[in-house]
Amino acid sequence: MTTASPVGVVLMNVGTPDAPQTREVRRYLGEFLMDPKVIDIPTWQRWLLVHGIILRTRPKKSAEAYAKVWTPEGSPLMVYSQRAAAGVQALLGPDFLVRVGMRYGNPSIESAVRELRDRGVKRIVGVPLYPQYAEAATGTSMIRLSEMARRAGVDDLRMTAPFFDDPEFIAAFAEVAKPVLDGFKPDMVLFSYHGLPERQVRASDPTRKHCFASPDCCAQRVAANVKCYRSHCHHTTVALSKALGLAPEHAMMSFQSRLGRDPWVKPYTDVVLPELAARGVKRLAVMCPAFVADCLETLEEVGMRGREQWLEVGGEDLVLVPSLNDHPRWLKALEAMVRSLAVG
């Protein structure tokens, strides 16, 4: 493809603090948690919750957790995101300029758009790196990119769709997982996704009649759950289980990372672990297909704390299957997503 100006590509993810220190983590969490898409309660209540309660204690604990996974190059999420961007850039060639834009923290979506504009870009392809759609992740990133593109005078903005069951996404994750599972020989594979409050999942149903109305509501594909995060997770689990040849009794879906006292989508990963151990499961493999790059939630929450809990409740061993990171097949999948939108 030859263009008068390069096509800009912004790979978007949630973000990470600049350093595993309390001050930097507090700044990052403050920006993240004050987003009304993340904590969807009235502004004054959100401010009191975030500044009056959460930011008083959580930054120190989170900083200690980040320190456990921080690498010499920086945050794992940032390191893998930049490597993926470099890999996709190499595949796409000089007609494209690929940048990372984090919804919170640095490098920001704003800085990515500004740099692309300064390089003469007139068309941007936004890639929300969240396989399953959620307003608190995909939605807020798309809104932010749209705002920044408009301010920069870039009128031609295109967004890739959620890729929760995209054949190449599934194939890439299966390619990463298969050698790990073959070597570990687990009794069970647990697919652990980032959780969401139930009210946010219900809000994605425009009919207000389908969500949680039946045991198989997520298995159905209807207009009411086109943007249902839990349904997307269900279909990712089904597709990956099939790709890996897992029998239904050897695969299970759960949700992690809940915050606060409101009900979140179930089952909860930390509740499922002792239940599985009580059923006699000894060797557990955990995959986290809501994340395309390893990060705090995969490496520390599951790989460290989850494994520790598993051993405490009687499990024999737990292995965390790596995320896609900069795996070659994943980079090819990203290249295809971008090219499908860039022309025309």
N, C-alpha and C positions, 0 to 999 in steps of 0.2 A: 504493500500500500504506500502510495506517495501522497503526501499532503503538503499544503503550503505552510502549515504550522503543525507542530507535533500534537498528538492527542495526550492529554494529561490523564493519569490514572491515580486515584487516591485509595489506598488500602486502609480501611478504617477499622479500628478496634477500640475497646473501652479505654485502655490507658494504664498507666503505671506511675508511681511516684518517681521523682528524679533520683532518690537515694533511699536506702533502708534506714532512714533516721526519722525520729518522731516528728520533727518540724515539717519535713517534706511530705511525710505520710498524712499529717493533719491537713496540709494545704490541698493535697490530692483528694482526700476523702471529703473535704468541705465542698469542693467543686462538684464531685460526683454525687454526693448525697443531697445536695440542694437542688438538683435537677428535678423538676416536678414530674418528669417521666419516670424517674427512678423511685422516688417516694411521693406517691400521688395522693397527698393530703393537702388541706389548705395551707397557704404559704406560712402563716404565723405558727401553725402547729408544726410544720416541717422545720422551721427555724428553731423553735424551742427544742424539738427532738434532736436535731443535728448538733446545734451549738450548746444546748443546755445539758445534753446527756451523752450522745455518742462521741463527740469530739473531746470530751473530758477524759475518757479512758481508752477508747479503741485505738487511737493512733500509736500509742506506745506498744500495745500488744501486736498490732499489725506490723509495726516496724520490726519487732523481734521475729515475726514470721517471715517477713521479706528478707531479713538478713540470712535466714537459713537457706534460701534458694538463690540469693544474689550471686552473680558470676563476675569474674574480673572485667568482662565487657559491659556489665550492667544487668538490668532486669531481664530475666529470661524472655518475657513477653516482648520486650523491645528488641532484644537480640535476634529472636527468631523472626519477628516482623520485618526487621531490616534485611535479614538474609533472604526472606521470601521476596521482598521487593526487588532486591538485587537479582535474584534468580528470574523473576518474571520480566524484569527489564531486559535481561540478556535474551530471553526467548522472544520478546516482542520486537526488539531492535530499535534503531534510532528514530523511527517515526513516532515513538511513544516516550513519555517521561513518567516514570513510576515513583510515587512518593508515599510514605506512611503518614497517616493523619490520625492521631488519637482524639477521641471525643473529650477526654479529660487528661490534663497533663501535657507533656511534650514528647515529640513534636506534635503540635496541635493541628487540627483540620484547617484552622485559619492560616497557619504558617505554610502548610502544604499548598493551599490554594493560592496564597500570595506568591510563593515561589514559582508555581506553574504559570500564573498570569505574567510575571516578570520575564518568563522564558518564552512568551508569545503564544501560550496555549489559548485556544478559543473553544475547545471542546474538552469536557472532563467526563470520564467514566468513574463513577463512585462504586466501590466494592465493599459493602458492609461485611466484615469477616465473621458473621454470625450465621451459622447454617440454618438455625430455626428462628423464625421471626418473633420478635418481642418489641413492644413499644419502648421498653426501658433500655434497649440496646440498639436494635436495628432502627427503630423509629426515630429516636433522638439523634442518632448519628446522621441519618438522612436529612433531618431537619437542619442540623448544624451545617452540613455540607451545602445544602441549598441556600442557606442564608449567606454563607461566605462566598459562594459563587456569584450570587446576585450582587453583593457588595463589590466584588472584584470585576464586575462587568462581563462575566462569562455566562452567556445565555444558553449555551448548548450543554446541558447537564443530563447525563443518563445514569441510571442506577441498575446494578445487577439484582436479580431476584433472589429470595432465599433459596438455598441449595440443599435443603435438608435431606432430599432423596435423589439428588442429582447423581446419575450413574458414575461419573468420574470422581466425584467426592467420595461416594461409597467405595468405589474400587481403590482409591488412594488410601483410605483409612483401613480397609481390609488388607491391603498390601503391607501397611505398617504393622498391623496387629498379628497377622498370621504367623510369622516366625516366632513372635513372642509367645503366642498361645501354644504353638507346636512344641516349643521348648519347655514351657512351664507346665503344660497339661493340667489346666484348672478343672475343678469340679463344677464351677459356675463362673459365668462372665456377667458382671454387673455393669450396666450402662448407666453411669451417674452424670446427670445433667445439672447445670446451674438452675436453682429454683426460682420461682416467682410467686408473689402473693396470689392467692386464689382470685381475689377481686380483679387483678389485672388480666388474668386469663378469662374470667367471665366478661370483662369489658370488651374483649376482642370479638365477642359474639354479637353481631348487630341485631339478631332476633331476640336475644335474651331468653331463648327457649331451649337451645341445644346443649350448651356447655354444662357439663356435670349432670345432665338430665337422665343419662343412662350409663351403664357400665362400659358400653362400647362406643361412647360418643366420640372418642378420639380416633377410633379405627375407621369411622365413616369419613368420607370426603364429600362434604356438602358446602354450600355457600356460607353457612353459619360459622364454619371453622377454618376458612381459608387462611386467616391470620392467627390461628390458635397455636400458641407455643407448645402446649402439651401435646396436641395432635401431631405437630411437626416432630417432636421428640419420639413419639410412638412410631411414626413411619421411618425415622432414622434407625431406630432399634430393630424394626422388622427387616429393613433392607440390609443392615449390617449383619444381623443374625443369619440371614439367608446367604449372604456373600461369604460368611465364615463357616457355613455348614453347621450352625448351632441348633440343636433340638430345642423346642420351647422350654423344656424343663431345665435346660442348662443356660438360660439367659433371662435376665430380669432388668427392669428399668427403675431408677430411683432419682431423687433430686437432692442436691446439696446446697450449702451456703445460705441457708435461711437466716433472716435477721428480724429480731423483734418477736412480738407475741401473736401477731395476726396469723391465721392459718395460711400456709403456703401449699403449693401443689404437693401431693403425696404419691408414693411413699417417700419418707425422708431417708437419705443414705445412712445417717448415723443410727437410725432406728432399725433399718434393714440388716445391718451388719450382725448384731447379736441374734436376730431372728434366723439368719442363714447359718450361723454357727450352731444354734440350737437344733437345727434340722440335720446337722451332721456334715455340712460343707466344711472342708478343711483347706483346700487350695482355691483361692479366689483371685480372679483377674478382673481389674476394673478399667473400663474405657470411659473417656469423658468426651463424647462427640459434640458437645456444645462449644468446645474450644478447638480452634485450629492451630493454636500455638500453646506450648506448655507455659504455665504461669503459676501464680500463687495458689490458685484454686485446684490445680492438678498436682503440682509437685509437693506443696506443703500440706494442703488440706486432705488430699487423698493419699499421696505417696508417703507422707510422714505420719500425720495424725490419724488418718484412716487405717494405715497399717498397724500403728500402735494399738488402736482400739481393737482391731481384728485379733491381734495376738492376745490381748487382755481377755476377750470374750471366748477364747478357746480355739480360734482358728490356727491353722498350722503355718500358712504363708499367704502373702498378698503381693501381687505384682501390679504396678501401674503401667498400662500400655501407653507408650509415648504418643503425643499428639502428632499432627501432620507436620508441623514446623516448616522445614524447607525441603521436604521429601520431593524428589523429582516428579513423581506422578501428580502430586498436589499442585506443583508449579505449572505443569501442563494444563491441569484443570482450570487454574486461574487464568492462564493465557487464553484458553478457549472462551471463558466467560467474557473477558475484556474484548476480544476480537469480535464476538457475536454482536456487541453493542457499538463498537467503534466505527463501523463502516456505515455509510448511508446518511 
